[in-house]
Amino acid sequence: MLEYIVSKYNFWAYVILLLIGLYAMVGKKNLVKKLIGMNIFQSAVILFYISIGVKKGGATVPIFLGDAHAAHGHGHALIDVASYINPLPHVLMLTAIVVSIATTGVALAVLILIFRRYKTLELDEIMKIRKDTGV
Amino acid sequence: MKVVATILIILTGALLIYGVEDMPDWGDPNSPANSHVSPKYIQEALEKTATPNIVTAVLADYRGYDTMGETTVIFTAGMACILMLRKKRKGEGD
């Protein structure tokens, strides 16, 4: 049982991180805290994908050094797949980071507008104001 | 609110931990994610794109249109922020 947990402890860490983010998104009443929870959630997903691409046993970052570049001119220099980690999760998460920055920026702008109108960022107070004034 | 959140956390956590059981070990070079298409990219990227960095080769060469669409996302987000936060001129509604 302990061996089973240790062999996949990275996934357990991401599950815990993801649940923290989900709890903050659903359980907190402050809108900024909800946004922070969304960011933690996204970080958990990004770390999960990055850890899928890991190869143990001497694999390095997927960048060819000078010798591989020289060898590619003549014939097919066989590149050892096991010596470079998987580049595809890195590329996809680069895209995901950009999208997460965009969503965070737009969400913060919306929060500024909400604060200007209601003078508060607590969800229950906002709903109370909306109920009282009928807006 | 907190009760709903806690129940949701427990359900989601149970589902995810059940899913962890089927994941490959951490760093396994023969896991499905590392053994289907990614060896092809590692072997062919330098020859086909002449870019030593495979991440750059995939981002800007193989998935160039995706990256171009990504700039649209950034542009849209920036325009949305500007339009929401700018000072309103006199006579404009709201």
Interface residues (C-beta under 8 A of the other chain):
Chain A: S7 K8 Y9 N10 F11 W12 V15 L18 L19 L22 Y23 V26 G27 K29 S51 I52 G53 V54 K55 K56 G57 A59 P62 I63 F64 L65 A68 H69 H72 H76 L78 I79 V81 A82 Y84 N86 P87 L88 P89 H90 V91 L94 T95 V98 V99 A102 T103 G105 V106 A109 V110 I112 L113
Chain B: M1 K2 V4 A5 T6 L8 I9 T12 G13 L16 I17 V20 M23 D25 W26 G27 D28 P29 S31 A33 N34 V37 S38 P39 Y41 I42 Q43 A45 L46 E47 A50 P52 N53 I54 V55 V58 L59 R63 D66 T67 E70 V73 I74 T76 A77 G78 A80 C81 M84 L85
